[in-house]
Amino acid sequence: MNFKGKTAFITGAAKGIGKAIALGFAKNGADLILTDILADELSETVKEAEAFGVKVKEIKLDVTDEKAVRDAAEESVKEFGKVDILVNNAGIYPKRAFDESTSEDWKKTIDVNILGTLYPTHALLPQMIENGYGRIVNIGSVAGVYGVSYFVDYSMTKGAIISFTKALAKYVADKGITVNCVSPGSIDVHGGKKPMPEHSFMGRAGTPEELANAVLFVASDEASYISGQNYLVDGCRKQM
């Protein structure tokens, strides 16, 4: 896949899945706008991405701050001329079981996962429509498909992202824009320290790079006739 001449805006790019997605795009020639609330980790990702010889803009960003997101989008379009690809990766999951959680816990999960997907999309979509081209990739979760008992409110937010993907894809289908969702199962972001063999029939967790490969594909021109889909990257998951 070749992304030379394309610009990608990625949220939650500091580490884990977001970092793997960012480096995957950089390796394949895309210029990048990388955002995250974790400034130190984001700077490290930026350095690694720049090593591929692409232009990288670094923005410390809280995706729940609508004005900050709009400012970041406007600044990026002004500097790069356009944003071709948006990857809504920023997200959080609860630390406590549902009956032990509070309304504040739910609000934070909803704000980051749902509003953190809506705000960047709403800010960048108009220029995609004007340019007649765009690729939007939302990061869902198997929790949004099957429901995971421990992650009740998280499952709700990821289910909403999947539905949002399908609806938005229809809305922009005739405008040169595709919208897809990639939903990971168990992904080992700790470098083999948490293999989680019980979660899939493959007997292992996936790697961030394996998840990133799916994101790159649906963002590529090779996937130009694919939209409104939710791809499970879950190693043939055992439902939990």
N, C-alpha and C positions, 0 to 999 in steps of 0.2 A: 504494500500500500504506500502511495506517495502523497504526502501532504504539503509538498513544497508550494509556496504561494498562498497557503491557507493559514488562518489565524484561529487559535483555539483559546477559549476562556474557560478555565477550570476552577471550580470551587473545592475547598477542602483538599488542596494539593500538597500540603506539607509533609504528609507521611502516609504509610500504608497503601491502600488502594489508590488514593488520589495521586500519590507520588508516582506509583507505577504507571498510571494513565498519562501523567505529564511526561515522564521519560519516554514512554512509548511514542507519543506524538513527536517529541523532540528528535528521537532516533529516526523518525520517518519524515523529517523536514519541516514540521509545522512551527511557525512562530507562536509564542505562548503568552497569555496573561494568566499568571498563577496567583491564586488568592487563598488565604486562610487566616484564621484568627491567631494561629501559632506562629509568631514572627520568626523566631530563631530557627525552627525546623523548616519553615518555608524558605528561608535564605539558603539553607543547605540544598534543598531541592532545586532552587534556581541555579545554583552553581553547577550542579550535576547536569541540568538541562542545557545550560550554556555551553558545556563541553562538546555538544553535538553541532555547534556552530550556528545555532538559530538565535533569533532575537527573543529575549524573555523579559517581560515586565512583571514586577513583584508588587503585590498590593496586599497589605494587611487588611482583612475585611471580615466584618461580622455580618453574615448573610441574613440575620434577623433585623438589620438596620436598613430600612427601605431607602432612605436618602443616601446612605453610604454606598449601597449597591448601585443606585442610579448614577451617582457620581463616578463610581469605578467604571461603569459601562460607558458613560459619555467620554471619560478620559481615554479609555482603551480605543474606542472607535476613532476619536480624534487623532491619537498617536499612530494607530496601525492602518487607518483608513476604513477598516471593516472588521467585523468578527464573523467568521464563517461557521464556527463550531462552538457550541456551548455544552459543557459537561457539568451537570448539577450533581456533584458528588458529596458535598458537605452534609453531614448527618451525625446524629447521636443516638444512643440507645440507653434505656433505663438501667439503673444500677440496682433497683429493688423490684421485688414482685409486685404485681398490680395492687393487691390488698394492703401492701405496706407503703405504697406510694401516695403522693399528695397531688392536689390540683396544680401546685407549682411545678412538680415533676412533669405532669402531663403538658402543661403550657410550654415548658422549655422544649420538650420533644416535638410538639406540634410546631412551635415557632421555627426551630432549626430545620426540621425535616420537610415541612410543608411550605411555610413561608420562605424558607431558604431555597426552595425550588421555584416558587412562584415569582419572587422578586427578580432574580437574574433573568428569568425567561421573559417576563414582562418588559424589562428594561432593554433587552437586546433584540427582541423579536421585530420591532418596527424597522430597524435597519436591515434585517434579513429579508423582510417582505419587500422593502425598497430595492434591495440588490437582486431579488429573485433567486436567492440561494441561502440555504441554511441547513445545518445538521444539529439537532438538539438530542442529547443523550442524557436521560435521567437514570440515576442509580436507585433501583428498588431493593427488593430483598425477597427471599423465599418466604419470609415471615408475612409479607403482604399477599402471598398466594395461598399458603397453607394455614397461616396463623400459628404462632408459637406461644405456648402457654405462659412462659415466663415473661415474654416481651409483648404484653397485651397492647399497651398504647403504641408501642413501636410498630407492631403489626398493623394497627389501624392507619398510621401515617404512611407506611409503605404501600398499603393497599390503595390509599388515596393517590399516591404518586403514580401507580400503575394506571388507575382510571384517568388521571390527568393526562398521561401520555396518550392514551387512546383517543380522548376527546380532542386534545390539541392537534394531534396528527390529522384528524378529519378537518379541523378548522383551517389548516394551512396546506392541505394536500395539493391544491392547485396553484401554489405560490412558490414552488421550487424548494420547499422545506420539508424535511423528514423529521419525525419525532419518534424515538424509540426508547425503550427501557431495558436496562441490563440488571438482572436480579441475582446477586451472589447468594450462594449457600454459605457453608463454612469456609472462610478464607483465612489462611494462616498468615497474619501480618507480623508474626514474631520469629520468622526464620526457622521454622521447624521445631520450635519449643512447645507448640500446641498442635500436634498432628491431628487430633480429633477423628480417629478412624471410625468411630461409631456413627458418624453423621452421614456417610454416603456409602453406597455399594462399591465404590472404588477403593474404599478402605483408607482414605486419606482426605485431608483438607486441600483445597485449591490454593494456588499461589496468587499474590496480587497481579503478577504478570499475566497469568492465565485469564483473569478477569479483565485486565486491560486489553488483551487481544480482542475480546468480544466488543468492547467499547470502540476500539479503533475500526473494526470492521463495519459496524453500523454507522459510523461517522464518515466512512469512505465513500468515494464515488462508485465503488463496486457494489454498494448496497443502495443504489439510487432508487430502486423500485420497492424498497422495504420501508414501511412506516406503520406506526401504530402497534408495534409488536413489543412483547415482553420476553426477553431471552433469559432463561434460567441457566446460570453457570454454577452448577451445584454437585457435579460428580455423580449424578443419579442419586439424588438425596433420599435418605430414609425419612419419611415424614415423622415429625416429632410434635 
